[in-house]
C-alpha cells in the first residue's frame, strides 16, 4: 500500500509507527521484518493494530495534530466504531465541525455511541441547539449518555425549561445518577437552589457526586446546617465532599469548625487530602490570620509529594506575605522548582505591603517576565516611600499600560500631596484614550477636593455621569467629599441622599463635611441617624462628631460622645480625639479643664493638642497656659514659627511688649520664618500657584496691570457711593 504524505514529518512519523507495530507482530510470529510487511501493515485486520491506530488518533487529536490523526484514519483499511467516534471527537476538539459532520455522514453503520459523540461535539462547539435536538431525536436507541448529553446542552445554553422537559421524558432507568446530576449541577451553578433541591430529593439513586454537589451548593449560599445534614447522611464521601464542607465553614467565617473538620478528615483516613484541599486550608489560615495553623499545613505539604506544586506554593507565599512572615515567604519561593508570574508577584506584593521596597525591587529586577501587576506594585511601593520620580521612571519604562496602572500613578501623586500633578496626569490619561475606572475618579476627585477646585470637580462629575458610574459607592463617597471640601454642602448632601446603601465611609464623609463647613447641628443630626441604622461608628466618625460639637459649643454632648467611645463602642480615644476635646473645651473658655485633660492623656500629646490650647490661650488671654503650650510646641516642632508668632502677639495684646520683642528676636536669631500664604487658581486645566512675595509667575506684569485696574475701579465705585450718600 502506498502511504500518501501530508507532510514530510507526517510521513516519517507514520513509517515509524508502522515499523513499531509490525515489529511487534513479526516477533510474535517469529517472522523477519521486511519492506513488504511494513508497507502492507495498514491492511492488517488484527484488533491490536486497530486499537493502536485508534489510540494514536485520539492522542494526536488531543495534541492538536489533527491532520496526522486524519492521515492514520484514512489509511486504515479496516475501522471499528471506536475509530469513527475518535475521529469525530478529534475534529470537534479542534473546532472543525464541518469535518466532524463529514465523518459522521461517511459512517457505514452508526451505533448509539456515534450519535452521542456527534451530539457532544456539536454542544461543545456551541452550534445550533435546534439541529442538535433533531439529531438527538433521530437516535434509534437512546441510552443514559444520550439523555444526559442533550440535557447538558440545554443547561449550558441556560434553557432550563427544555432541560426540565427532557428530564421528565427521560426513562426512569436512565435518569439516575448521570442525567439527574447534570440538571442538579446546572441549577446550582445558576443559583436555582429550590429547583436543585427538588431534583435531588426526587433522585432514587443518590451517589457521591450528587451529594457532593448539594453540599457545595448549600455551602455557597451559607446554608451550613442543610449542607452538614447532607454531608453527615452520606455513606461514602470523596475528597471533593470533604473539601466543599470545609471550605463552606471557612467562607461563612467559622474557622474552628472548618479546621476541626479537616483534622477529622485526616484522622479517619478513608480519603486523602489533595492539593485543592490544602490550598483551601492555606487560604483560610491567611484570611483568618492564623500563623500557627498555617505553618502546620505547610509542614504537612512538605511531608507529602505536593511540596513543589505550583498552586500550593503560590498559596503559601500569599499566606506568609499576608501574615507578615516574609522570611518564610521567601523560603517557599526559593524551594519552588517551577515559578509562574503569580509566584513572583505574590512575593513582590508581600514585600511592598511590608514596606520592604528595596528587597521587592531586587526581586522585580530578577523577574523574567514582568507583567502589569508587578510594575504597578513597584509603583505603589515607591509611592509609599515618597519617591515620585522613581514612580514616573517605572511608569515610562512599562511596555503596556492599562487603566489600573494609570490609576496607581495618579494615586501616587495624590497620596504624596502633589494634587496639581495628579490632575495633569489625569488629563494625560484621557489624551491617551485610556478609559478611567471608578478608582481613578475617586483618586482624582480627592485631588480636586484638596485643591478646593470646584470647577474641575464639576467637570469630573459630568464625566462620571457620562460614563454611567455615578452610582458606584466609591465614586459617590468621593463626590460627597469633593463638594464638601469645596464648601458646597448642599450638593454634597444631595449626592449622599441618593446613595442606596451608604456605608460608614459615606456617613463619615458627610458628617465631616457638615462639621468643617460650620453646620455642626446638621452633623450631629446625621450622626443620630447613623446610630438609628444600627451601623457601628468608628474612630473617624467620632473625630467628625467631636469637631461638630466644637463648632456649636456643645461641651456636655462632646464629653458624652468622648466617653461613649470606649464604654459603648470599645474604641480607645487616640491623640486626635483628645485634640478635638481640647479644641472644644478651649473654644468654650474652659482652659483649665482642657489642660487637665491633656495632663491625663495616656500617651504624649502631639503638636495638634498643644496648638489647640495655644490658640485658645491667646483668645482668652491666658498667658500662663500660652507659655506652657508654646514651650511644648517648640520642643515638638523646633522649626515651626507658629508658637513664636502667637506668643509674641499675645504679649503685645496684654501689654507685655518687652517679652513680645524678646520672642520675636529669638525667632529671628534662629532664622525661623513663617510659611508664606498661598493661593491657586485652575485655568484651562492648568493649576497656577501664588505665594506671598513670589514674583516668578510668567504673566506677572499682566496680573499686576489687571489688579491695578480692578483697584482703581473699586476706588471709583467707593467714591461714587460716598457722593450719592
Number of C-alpha atoms within 10 A of each C-alpha: 12 7 14 11 13 12 11 8 11 18 16 12 13 17 15 13 17 20 19 12 18 23 18 14 19 14 11 9 9 9 11 12 15 12 10 9 18 19 16 15 20 22 13 15 13 12 12 12 21 21 15 12 22 25 16 18 25 19 16 18 23 16 12 14 16 20 16 22 27 18 18 19 21 13 15 19 14 16 17 12 15 15 19 23 24 22 25 24 24 28 24 24 19 16 15 16 20 11 15 25 16 11 16 20 11 11 13 8 11 16 14 14 18 21 21 22 22 23 22 22 24 22 20 15 14 13 13 10 16 9 12 20 15 11 16 19 13 11 17 11 11 19 17 17 18 24 23 25 20 27 27 24 25 21 23 17 13 14 13 19 11 15 24 17 11 17 22 11 11 21 14 12 10 18 23 21 19 19 22 25 25 24 24 24 24 22 21 20 15 13 14 14 18 11 16 24 17 11 19 21 10 12 17 13 13 17 17 18 18 22 21 25 22 26 27 26 27 23 24 21 14 15 16 19 12 15 24 17 11 15 22 11 10 15 8 14 18 14 16 20 21 24 25 24 24 26 25 27 23 23 16 15 14 15 21 11 15 23 19 12 18 20 11 12 18 13 10 9 9 12 15 12 18 15 17 14 19 21 20 18 25 27 19 25 25 22 16 14 16 16 18 10 16 22 17 12 18 19 12 14 21 12 10 12 11 16 19 19 16 18 16 22 26 25 23 29 28 24 28 27 25 22 20 17 16 20 11 16 25 17 11 20 21 10 12 15 11 11 17 13 15 18 21 22 25 24 26 29 24 26 27 23 18 17 15 15 22 14 13 24 20 11 16 20 10 10 16 11 11 16 16 15 17 23 24 23 24 25 25 24 27 22 23 17 12 16 15 19 11 16 23 16 11 16 20 11 11 14 10 11 16 13 16 18 21 22 24 22 24 25 25 27 24 23 16 15 15 16 25 22 17 26 23 15 18 22 13 13 18 11 10 9 10 15 14 19 16 18 17 22 25 21 26 28 31 23 27 27 24 18 22 19 20 20 14 21 22 16 10 17 20 13 15 21 11 10 13 10 17 20 15 13 20 18 22 25 25 24 29 27 29 32 26 27 25 21 19 17 20 13 15 25 18 11 18 22 11 11 16 10 10 16 15 15 17 20 23 26 24 26 29 27 29 29 26 17 17 17 17 26 17 16 27 22 12 18 20 11 13 20 11 10 8 8 13 12 18 15 17 15 20 25 24 27 30 30 27 29 26 25 20 17 17 18 17 11 15 22 15 12 16 22 15 16 18 12 10 9 13 10 16 14 18 14 19 17 22 22 26 25 26 28 29 29 28 25 23 18 15 16 22 14 13 24 19 11 15 21 12 9 13 10 10 11 18 16 19 17 25 26 22 21 30 29 23 25 24 19 13 16 15 18 16 9 19 25 17 14 24 23 18 20 24 16 12 14 14 13 15 17 19 20 25 25 17 20 25 22 19 25 20 15 13 13 11 13 15 11 15 21 15 13 20 17 14 12 20 13 9 10 11 16 13 13 11 10 9 11 10 13 14 15 10 7 13 12 17 12 13 16 14 10 9 11 11 9 12 8 9 12 11 10 12 11 11 12 12 12 12 12 12 12 12 12 12 12 11 11 12 11 10 9 7 6 6
